[in-house]
């Protein structure tokens, strides 16, 4: 747990600096693709304590990227006035997704097994990268940027 928290903290700094260097779109697509690879591998990481611990710390590191990348990207996209409200909604969605994800994960596990749950998570990360690739500034909002 302590190592996971450390990787989460370092991940926020890392992903924030990456976004400053290459922009939100490129950094989030990279994050999503790396997350997809990790989720595809995760069910096989239990072969040793070391690989499982490393994969779990990587999960915390990538999770941190979501929290580091979203607030400034939403503000750049929707402006300072609208950005705070919209990020509040996005942040609230994490709670809903946690509960919905738990129920979906348990249902998928019962139907297809735990390994398939991680394959679905991997596919969802790839989908996130593809959607992000199509992201563009809002035409009706002056100063909107991605």
C-alpha positions in Angstrom: 0.0 0.0 0.0 2.8 2.4 0.9 4.6 1.8 -2.4 1.4 2.2 -4.3 0.8 5.6 -2.7 4.4 6.6 -3.5 3.9 5.6 -7.2 0.7 7.5 -7.2 2.4 10.7 -6.0 5.3 10.4 -8.4 3.0 9.6 -11.2 1.1 12.8 -10.7 4.3 14.8 -11.1 5.5 12.7 -14.0 2.3 12.9 -16.0 1.9 16.6 -15.3 5.4 17.3 -16.6 4.8 15.0 -19.7 1.7 16.9 -20.5 3.6 20.2 -20.2 6.1 18.8 -22.7 4.0 17.1 -25.3 0.4 18.3 -24.6 -2.6 16.7 -23.2 -3.7 14.7 -26.2 -0.3 13.0 -26.8 0.2 12.3 -23.1 -3.3 10.9 -22.5 -3.1 8.7 -25.6 0.3 7.4 -24.3 -1.2 6.9 -20.8 -4.2 5.0 -22.2 -2.0 2.7 -24.4 0.3 1.9 -21.6 -2.6 1.2 -19.3 -4.1 -1.1 -21.9 -0.8 -3.1 -22.1 -0.7 -3.2 -18.3 -4.3 -4.4 -17.9 -3.7 -7.1 -20.6 -0.6 -8.3 -18.6 -1.9 -7.9 -15.1 -3.7 -11.3 -14.7 -0.3 -13.0 -15.5 1.7 -10.9 -13.0 0.8 -13.1 -10.0 3.6 -15.5 -10.8 5.8 -13.8 -8.2 5.5 -11.2 -5.5 7.9 -9.0 -7.4 6.0 -9.0 -10.7 2.7 -8.6 -9.0 4.0 -5.7 -6.8 5.6 -4.0 -9.8 2.4 -4.3 -11.9 0.3 -3.0 -9.0 2.6 -0.1 -8.5 2.3 0.6 -12.2 -1.5 0.6 -11.9 -1.2 3.4 -9.2 1.3 5.3 -11.4 -1.1 5.2 -14.4 -4.1 6.0 -12.2 -2.3 9.2 -11.1 -2.0 10.2 -14.7 -5.7 10.5 -15.1 -5.9 12.9 -12.1 -2.9 14.9 -13.2 -4.0 15.3 -16.9 -7.7 16.0 -16.6 -8.0 19.2 -14.6 -5.8 21.4 -16.8 -7.1 19.8 -20.0 -10.7 20.5 -19.1 -9.9 24.1 -18.2 -8.1 24.6 -21.5 -10.9 23.0 -23.4 -13.9 24.7 -21.7 -12.3 27.8 -20.2 -11.8 28.7 -16.5 -15.4 29.5 -15.8 -16.9 26.3 -17.2 -13.8 24.1 -16.5 -14.3 24.0 -12.7 -17.9 22.9 -13.0 -17.2 20.3 -15.7 -14.2 18.9 -13.9 -16.5 18.6 -10.8 -18.8 16.4 -12.8 -16.0 14.4 -14.3 -14.5 13.8 -10.8 -17.9 12.8 -9.5 -18.1 10.2 -12.3 -15.1 8.4 -10.7 -17.4 7.5 -7.8 -20.1 6.3 -10.1 -17.7 4.4 -12.2 -16.2 2.7 -9.1 -19.5 1.3 -8.1 -20.6 0.5 -11.7 -17.2 -0.9 -12.5 -17.4 -3.2 -9.4 -20.7 -4.5 -10.5 -19.7 -4.9 -14.1 -16.4 -6.5 -13.1 -18.1 -9.1 -10.9 -20.7 -9.9 -13.6 -18.0 -10.3 -16.2 -15.9 -12.4 -13.8 -18.8 -14.7 -13.1 -19.5 -15.1 -16.9 -16.0 -15.2 -18.4 -13.4 -15.3 -15.6 -11.1 -12.8 -14.1 -8.6 -12.8 -17.0 -11.4 -11.5 -19.3 -12.3 -8.7 -17.0 -8.7 -7.3 -17.5 -9.0 -7.8 -21.2 -12.2 -5.7 -21.2 -10.4 -3.0 -19.2 -7.5 -3.1 -21.7 -10.0 -2.7 -24.6 -11.6 0.2 -22.8 -8.2 1.9 -22.4 -7.6 1.5 -26.2 -11.0 3.0 -26.9 -10.1 5.9 -24.6 -6.9 6.5 -26.7 -8.9 6.3 -29.9 -11.5 8.8 -28.7 -8.8 11.1 -27.5 -7.1 11.0 -30.9 -10.3 12.6 -32.3 -10.4 15.3 -29.7 -10.4 18.9 -31.0 -11.0 22.4 -29.6 -14.5 23.6 -29.3 -15.4 25.9 -32.3 -17.9 28.0 -30.4 -15.6 28.7 -27.4 -12.8 31.3 -28.1 -9.5 30.2 -26.7 -10.5 26.5 -26.4 -7.5 24.3 -26.8 -6.6 20.6 -26.5 
